[in-house]
Structures are given as C-alpha cells and as structure tokens.
Amino acid sequence: MSRKQKVRQFRNSEWGQEANNAMLKELEDMTCPWGGTMGEIFDATPKDCISKIFLEEKLFKTWYHGRTVLISDGAANAIQDSVVLANYFFNMPNRTIEGITVALEDYYKQRYHRVEMQIERSRSISKIMGVQSRNERLIRHFTLNYLPNWVQQLNVARIMKYRPQIAWLPLVENRGSGRVLP
C-alpha cells in the first residue's frame, strides 16, 4: 500500500462523521453523572461541535528542534516547563542559535525524568481507577479504603517537593515543614 493510500485510509477510517455517530451510539444509553443519559447531552449538542480525537499518551524523546520546543500539556507540568524554560532563556550567555540549543538541551535534561515520572503515575492511577479486572478492583478497593493517610501524604510530599521558581524574582519562602527542591 502506498503512503498516499495509507494516509487516505487513516483519514477515512476513524475520523469521519460515521465514526462519530458510531461512538455516540455506543455511549448514548450510559448514565450521565448529572442525571439522565449521555444521549440527552449528545442530542442537545450541535453536531458540528462533536469530534473524535486521537488520544496520544506518548513521551517524546525529541523535545526541541532549532528554536521550536515542546512543553507539557498537563497544567502543572506545563507551568513547571515554562518556568524552567524561562530561567534557561533568561540565563543564556549569548542569544545565538547555539545558545538557544544549549538552553533547550538543559531544559530537556532537567524536565524529562520528572515528566516521565508523572506520565507513569498518571497511567498507573488510570489503570487502577478505570480498568475492571479483578486485580485492579482489589487494588482500587485497598487504595481507597485501607491505604493509610500517612502513605498518601508521603506520595503527595514527594510530588510537591519539586517547585521551580522564576530566577529573576525573589524566591518564595518555604512556609511548610516539607523539603523542597530549588
């Protein structure tokens, strides 16, 4: 199959109005969290506002090229990425393409492992909360009903200790008892 045929097949197979209708039909009898059914919400939504999207859960190895850079799409990670990136740009010794490349390399080195950790955490939580196998149900039941509060607090503290700050503003003082990373 040629590349052109593959592109045409990809565009036609899952993303047309027929695919939307099939998706809506599958979900229309599902109970809506606010009462009624999801079908009632679908019926009240203009058809041109309904689309099926491709959910991409990838952690890319390449984050930059030239002067173009990727930042996270999750709120907290995107803010942290922006702060770290702004700090590297602010502290660049020269404003050349080489200086930009060095700043982007440093940004990648600092942020990659943190983003990777967050993605893995998100996948684990999603699997526990959404999958219906016997093991996941047991893990979910234990986590929600028996996991001690101090274990949950340790996990939150581990995540929250990373707190990048804007380099050219006065640093925010640590008002808590937990350790924070600069």
C-alpha positions as CSV (number, residue, x, y, z in Angstrom):
1,M,0.0,0.0,0.0
2,S,1.4,3.4,-0.9
3,R,1.9,6.2,1.6
4,K,-0.9,8.2,-0.1
5,Q,-3.3,5.2,0.3
6,K,-2.3,4.8,3.9
7,V,-3.0,8.5,4.6
8,R,-6.3,8.3,2.9
9,Q,-7.3,5.1,4.8
10,F,-6.2,6.7,8.1
11,R,-8.2,9.8,7.5
12,N,-11.3,7.9,6.4
13,S,-11.3,5.0,8.8
14,E,-11.8,6.5,12.3
15,W,-12.3,10.3,12.0
16,G,-15.4,10.9,9.8
17,Q,-18.9,11.6,10.8
18,E,-19.8,7.9,10.6
19,A,-17.2,7.1,13.3
20,N,-18.6,9.9,15.5
21,N,-22.1,8.5,15.1
22,A,-20.9,5.0,15.9
23,M,-19.1,6.3,19.0
24,L,-22.2,8.3,20.2
25,K,-24.5,5.3,19.6
26,E,-22.2,3.2,21.8
27,L,-22.4,5.7,24.7
28,E,-25.9,7.1,24.4
29,D,-27.6,4.8,27.0
30,M,-24.8,5.4,29.5
31,T,-26.0,7.2,32.7
32,C,-25.0,10.8,32.9
33,P,-23.3,11.9,36.1
34,W,-25.8,14.9,36.3
35,G,-28.9,12.8,35.7
36,G,-30.5,11.3,32.6
37,T,-28.4,9.7,29.9
38,M,-25.4,10.7,27.8
39,G,-27.7,10.5,24.8
40,E,-29.7,13.5,26.1
41,I,-26.5,15.5,26.2
42,F,-25.5,14.4,22.7
43,D,-28.9,15.4,21.4
44,A,-28.5,18.9,22.9
45,T,-25.0,19.4,21.4
46,P,-24.7,20.8,17.9
47,K,-23.3,18.1,15.6
48,D,-20.5,20.3,14.3
49,C,-19.2,20.6,17.9
50,I,-18.7,16.8,18.3
51,S,-15.5,15.3,17.2
52,K,-13.5,12.2,17.9
53,I,-9.9,12.9,18.7
54,F,-6.8,10.7,18.9
55,L,-5.5,10.4,22.4
56,E,-1.8,10.3,22.3
57,E,-0.1,9.2,25.5
58,K,3.5,9.4,24.4
59,L,6.6,10.8,26.0
60,F,8.6,12.1,23.1
61,K,12.4,11.7,23.1
62,T,12.8,14.8,21.0
63,W,11.5,18.0,22.7
64,Y,13.1,20.7,20.5
65,H,14.4,21.4,17.1
66,G,16.0,24.7,16.2
67,R,14.0,27.4,18.0
68,T,10.9,25.2,18.4
69,V,10.2,23.5,21.7
70,L,7.5,21.2,23.2
71,I,6.1,21.8,26.7
72,S,3.8,19.6,28.6
73,D,0.0,19.7,28.1
74,G,-0.9,19.0,31.7
75,A,-1.5,22.1,33.7
76,A,1.1,21.6,36.5
77,N,3.8,20.2,34.2
78,A,3.2,22.9,31.6
79,I,3.7,25.6,34.3
80,Q,6.9,23.9,35.6
81,D,8.2,23.5,32.0
82,S,7.5,27.2,31.3
83,V,9.3,28.3,34.5
84,V,12.4,26.1,33.8
85,L,12.5,27.2,30.1
86,A,12.1,30.9,31.0
87,N,15.0,30.5,33.5
88,Y,17.3,29.0,30.9
89,F,16.4,31.7,28.4
90,F,17.0,34.4,31.0
91,N,20.4,33.0,31.9
92,M,21.6,32.3,28.3
93,P,25.2,33.8,28.0
94,N,24.6,34.6,24.3
95,R,21.5,34.9,22.1
96,T,22.7,32.7,19.2
97,I,21.2,29.6,17.8
98,E,23.9,27.6,19.6
99,G,23.0,29.3,22.9
100,I,19.3,28.5,22.3
101,T,20.2,24.9,21.6
102,V,22.2,24.6,24.8
103,A,19.3,26.1,26.8
104,L,16.9,23.7,25.2
105,E,19.2,20.7,25.9
106,D,19.5,21.8,29.6
107,Y,15.7,22.2,29.8
108,Y,15.2,18.7,28.4
109,K,17.8,17.2,30.9
110,Q,16.1,18.9,33.9
111,R,12.5,18.2,32.9
112,Y,12.4,14.8,31.1
113,H,12.7,12.5,34.1
114,R,10.1,14.5,36.0
115,V,7.6,14.4,33.2
116,E,8.3,10.7,32.7
117,M,7.5,10.1,36.4
118,Q,4.3,12.0,36.1
119,I,3.1,10.1,33.0
120,E,3.8,6.8,34.6
121,R,2.0,7.9,37.8
122,S,-1.0,9.0,35.6
123,R,-1.0,5.7,33.7
124,S,-1.0,3.7,37.0
125,I,-3.8,5.7,38.5
126,S,-5.8,5.5,35.3
127,K,-5.4,1.7,35.2
128,I,-6.3,1.3,38.8
129,M,-9.3,3.6,38.6
130,G,-10.6,2.6,35.2
131,V,-9.8,-1.0,34.5
132,Q,-12.3,-3.6,35.6
133,S,-10.2,-6.7,36.0
134,R,-10.3,-8.5,39.3
135,N,-6.8,-7.4,40.3
136,E,-7.5,-3.7,39.6
137,R,-10.7,-3.8,41.5
138,L,-8.8,-5.3,44.5
139,I,-6.1,-2.7,44.3
140,R,-8.6,0.1,43.9
141,H,-10.6,-1.1,46.9
142,F,-7.5,-1.4,49.0
143,T,-6.2,2.0,47.9
144,L,-9.4,3.9,48.5
145,N,-10.4,2.1,51.8
146,Y,-7.3,0.9,53.6
147,L,-4.2,2.8,52.4
148,P,-3.0,4.7,55.5
149,N,-3.2,8.5,55.2
150,W,0.5,8.9,56.0
151,V,1.4,6.8,52.9
152,Q,-0.8,9.1,50.8
153,Q,0.8,12.2,52.4
154,L,4.3,10.8,51.6
155,N,3.4,10.4,48.0
156,V,2.0,13.9,47.8
157,A,5.1,15.4,49.5
158,R,7.3,13.6,47.1
159,I,5.5,15.1,44.1
160,M,5.2,18.6,45.6
161,K,8.8,19.0,46.7
162,Y,9.8,19.9,43.1
163,R,9.0,23.6,42.9
164,P,10.9,25.5,40.2
165,Q,10.8,29.3,40.7
166,I,11.4,32.2,38.4
167,A,15.1,33.0,38.7
168,W,14.8,36.8,38.4
169,L,12.1,37.2,41.0
170,P,12.6,36.9,44.8
171,L,12.3,33.2,45.8
172,V,9.1,32.2,47.6
173,E,9.9,31.2,51.2
174,N,9.3,27.7,52.3
175,R,6.3,28.0,54.7
176,G,5.9,24.3,55.3
177,S,7.8,21.6,57.1
178,G,8.5,19.5,54.0
179,R,11.7,19.6,52.0
180,V,11.5,21.4,48.6
181,L,13.9,21.3,45.7
182,P,15.1,24.5,44.1
